[in-house]
Amino acid sequence: MKENILAITGVVAIMLLLALFDMPYNYYTVLRFAVFIVSMVVIYTALPLEKHWLTIVFSLIAILFNPFIKISFDREVWALVDVAVGLMFVFGGYIINKENKTKKTRMARK
């Protein structure tokens, strides 16, 4: 899973950008579950890397997109949130992927 984190976060980022278009209501429900679950995956992979700021940011994202207690905003606000969170998923996935590769390189040299 750690090796695929960039692909997983990339898929969710694309889903968030697709949410800018007029989609069926069920799409947004699936999106909430996807963002929530992948946020938890990012948190799980960021903890051993001691990337605490990623853990905090993705905890807030998980709370915002949790499918159990919905937080309501206007469509325009959600559009901004979707773009910002999508960029954060790409950035977070890149950081974790880079740290994992660095960690593997260090271990291979020992």
N, C-alpha and C positions, 0 to 999 in steps of 0.2 A: 504494500500500500504506500509506503514511504517513497518508493520509486515512481509511483504514478500520481503523486500529489499534484503536480503541475497540470496534468491532464484532467484530473477530477475538478480542480478549482477552475480550470479553463472552461469546462462544460457548464459549470454553474454560472460563470461570468457571462457566457453566451446566453444562457437562459434568462439572466437578469436583463440583458440588453433587449432580448425579444419581448420582455414584459413592457417595453416602451410602446409597443404596437397594441392595437385593440385585439385582445385575446379573450377566449372564453373564460368564464369565471373559474372553471375547474383547473385551468392552467395556473392561475395564481395560487390555488390551494396546493397543487403539486410543487410549485415554486417555493412556497413557504416550507414545506417538508424538506425539499432538496437543500435549500440554503441552511436550514436548521441542522440537518444531518451532516452536511459537509463542513459547516462551522465547527461542529463537535469533532470531526476528524482532524481539522486543522489544529484545534486546541490540543488534541491527543498527541499529534506529531510535533507540535511546538514545545510542549512541556519538557521532554528530555533534552531538547536543544537549548533550553534555558532562554527562550525568546519570550519573555514574560509580557512584553508589550503586545505581541501577536495574540497571546492568550487573552489578554484584556479586551483587545479590539474585537476578536471573534466571539468572545463571550457576549459582548454588547450586541453584535450582529445576530447571534443566536436568540437573544432575548427579543430583539426587534422583530425577527421573522418567525418566532415560535408559532407553530400551528395550533396551539392549544388555547392561548389567550391572545386574541388578535388585537393588534394596535392599528387604529384607523388614522389615515391621513388623506388629504385631498390627492387627486390623481397627479397633479403637478409636483407635489412634495414627494410622492412615491417615485416619480420619474427621476428626480434628483438623487434620492436615496438609492434607487436601483443602479444608477450609473456609478455613484461613489462606491457602493458595496461591490459591484462588479470589478471595478479597478482594484479594490482592496483584495479581492480573491486572486486576481492575477498576480499582484505584487506579493501577497502572502505565500502563494504557491511557489513563486520564483525564489523567495528568500529561503523557504524550507528546503526546496530542491537543491539550491546552492549549498546550504549548510550540510545537507546529507552527503553531497558529493565531496565536500571538503573533509568531512568526518571519515568517509571511506578511504580517501587518499592518505590521510594521516595514519589510519589503522594499517593500511597496506605497507607503509614505509617502516613500521615497527617490526 
